[in-house]
Amino acid sequence: MADEREVPGEVDSAVPNIARVYDYWLGGKDNYAADRALAEKLIAIAGEDGPNPRSGARENRAFMGRAVRLAARGGIRQFLDIGTGLPAMGNVHQVAREIAPEARVAYVDYDPVVCAHGRAMLADEGRVRMIEADVRDARGVLAHPDVTDLVDFSEPVAVMLVAVLHYLSDSDGPDEVVGAFRERMAPGSLLVLSHISTDPLPARVPRGAAQFAASTARQTPRPRERIERFFTGLDVLDPGVVSVPLWRPGTIVPPHADRFPVLAGVGAKR
């Protein structure tokens, strides 16, 4: 684990970091004791009679992969992935290039540690960039020179907002943020989105969200109808906004699939 190495001076390992918590759930090694403690506390809150955050993180990652393959098979060759998190297996560019080796990917995250990891991982990758920017400033992201140099917004693009919007409070204006991206998307583009929801487990999800108060980002779960509003003006593809394991699943569907508190959907712009 990361504790076994020297902690970089700019990293406060005593404060749980969302990207590192997620890394732990995915089986990664870039996490510290505080991250693991929060991750395990959230697993305990979930209990044993339903999905837990570890399985949720992995199902969310699998959803992202299925959505990227859908986009690539549909002819999309550029991806804007916002709130990337720490590098893990099955990154957007890796999945997209299984189908389209020429795919271009702009990764965006506001965490400088995440960006440092990303740049190191992508040092030898052409047509892929790691950009430090905050989704709350959507227009700043869209105007960033590294984004505009890689993404041609006159052509279809897949905008990935996977497990990021629930870290925006209502005062951050998430509808305006998503609206700015929808506005720039050319016809044929896709919005790929997942979000923690209060619907499947209304008692447990708020308890879990409260645990993030001492971390680097707070969580705002939202009900299904609120999440569906992010797709305003888009054609939501089948099967609609559903629990992540149920969005176009493969042959194996996990137990309690309809109770996963992460909802996902993909919207297409005409």
N, C-alpha and C positions, 0 to 999 in steps of 0.2 A: 504494500500500500504506500501511498505518498508519504506517510509519516516516517517511513524508513529512509527517506532522502532529505536533504537539506531543504527547508522551506524558503522559497524566494522571498526577498525582503518586502516586496509589494503585496504579498499574500498574507491575510490574517486567517490563519488556520483554525482559530478558535471560534470564528463566526461561520455557521453553516452557509454554504454557497449552493444555490439552486442547481447550477450546472454540475457540481461535484456530487450532490445528492442523486441526481439523475444518472450520473456516471456509475455510481455505486449500484443502483438498481439494475443497470444494464450489465453489471459484471466487470466494470472497468477498474483501473488501479489509480486513477488520478483523483483521490479523495482522502480526507483526513478524518480523525476521530470524531470531530464535531459533526461532520457531514453524515458519517455512518450512524451516529447516535440519533440524529433527527430522522434519517431514513428508516431505521429500525423502529423508532417510536411511531411513525406513521403506519408501518406494517402492523404493529400491535393494535393501533386504533381500528384498523380495518377488520381485525378479527379473523377467525378461521372459517366462517360460514359464507364467504363470498370472495370476490377478487381483492387483491392487495396491490399497493403501489408498485411493487416490483413487477408483477405480471402486467399491470397497467402500462408501465413504461415500455415494456417489451412489446406489448400489443400495439401501443401507439407507434413504436418504431416500425413494426411490421405494416401498419396502415400506411405510413409514409412511403415505404417501399412500393406497396401496391399502387398508390396514387402516382408516384413517379413513373412507374412502368406504364400505367395508363396514359400519362401525358406523352411519354416518349413514343409509344406505339401509335398515338394519334398525330404524330408529326411535330410535336413541340421539341425544340432544340435549345431552349434557354430557360434557366431556372433561377429564381430569386428566393433564397432560403433565409428567412429572418428569424432570429432567435435560435441560432444553430446549435449552441451548446458544445460541449467537449467532443472531440473526434471519437467516433466509435465505428464498428463495422457497419457496412451498409449505408454509408453517407450518400447524399443525393447524387453527387457526380459519379460515384461508383455504380450505383443502380442504373442511372440514366445511360451510362456508357456501355452497359450490357447490351443495350438496344441501339443506341446512337453514339458511336465513339466520338463524334464531333460536338457533342452537347457542351454547352457553356453554363457555368454555375457561379453565381455570386452569393457567397455566404456572408451573413450580417449578424453581428452580436455586439452588445454594448459592454460586455465584460472583457477588460484588457487581457486577463489571464486566458480566457477562452480563445481570444484572437491570437495570442502568442502561440498557443498550442496549434491552432488551425494553420497559421502561417508556416510553422515548422513542418507540419504534415503535408502541406500543399506546395512546399518549396519547389518541387520538381514537376508540378502539374501545370500543363498549359491550359489556357482558357478557363481557369478556375481561380477565384480570388477570395480572400478573407478580409472583410471590411469592418472596421470598428465604428458602429453607429447605433443609435437608439431608435427602436420602432416607434416610440412616442413622437418622434420627429419624422413622420412618414415622408413629408415632402423633402426633408433633408436627406433621407435615405435615397429617395428617387433621383435627387439631383447630385448625389455624390459622384465625383468624377470616375472612381473605380467601378461604380455601378453602370453609369452611362457609357463607359468605354467597353463594357462587356455585354450589356443587355440593350437590345434594340426594341424600344417599346412600340414601334410601329408594326412589329411582328408578334405572333402569339408567344406568351410567356406563362410559365407556371409559377405563381406566387405562393410560396409555402409559409403559412402561419400555423405551424404545428406545435401545439402545447406552449404557446407564448402569450396569447391574449388574456388568459386568466391571471397573468402577472401585471396586468393593467387594471387600475381601479377605475370606477366610473368617472372620477374626476380627471383621469388621463384622456378621456374622450376616445374610447376604443372604436365607436362607430365612425368617428371622423378619420381615425387612423386607417381602418379598413376601407372606408370610402375613398381615401386618397389613392390607395393602390388599385381599387376597382376602376377608378376614373382613368388611370394611365394604361390599363390593360387593353390591348388590341382585341378585336373580335377573334374568337378561337382560343383565347387564353383561358386558363383554369385558376381558380382560387382553391387551394388545398388547406383545410383548416381543421384543427382539433382543439378541444376546450374542456376543462373540467366542469362537470355539471352537478347541480344539487339534486337532479331528478331521481337517479336510480337509488341513491342511498342518502335520503334527506337528513337523517340524524348524524351520520358519520362524516360526511364530506365537510360540513362546516367545522366540526371538531378538528379534522385534519388540517384544514386551511388555517385555523387559528395557531397551529404550531409553527407556521412560517413567520410569525411576527418578529422573531429574533434572528431571522436569516437575512440574506442579502436582497430578498424580494418577497413581498407579501402576495397572497393568493386571493383571487376573487372568483369563486365558483359562480356559475350563472345557470338559470333554468333553460330548458331546451328552447322555448320560444324566443328567449333573448339571444341565444346562440344562432338560431335560424335567421335572425335579423341581419346578421353579418353578410348573408348571401343576397340581400335585397338587390334586385335588378339583374340577377344571374339565374340561369337555369340550373337548378340543383339536380345533379345526376342521381340515378337510382343507386342505392336504395334510400336516398335521402340522408337526413342527419340522424345517425344511429350510433350505438356504442361501438367503439373502435374495432372489436373483433368481428362485428357483424357487417362492416363495410367491405363488401365483395370478398368474403373470406375464401380461403383455400379449402382443402378437403377436411382439415382438422379445425374444429371450433372449440375453444376452451370451455370448461365448466363455468356456469354463471355468466355466460357471454352477455346477456341482456342487462346485467347488473353492473357492468363496468362503468364507473362514474366519469369516463372520458368519452365525449361524443365527437363524432367526426363527420365531415361531409366534403364534397367537391362541387363547386359551382362553375359553370361555363358561361363565358360572355359571348353573346351573339354578335 
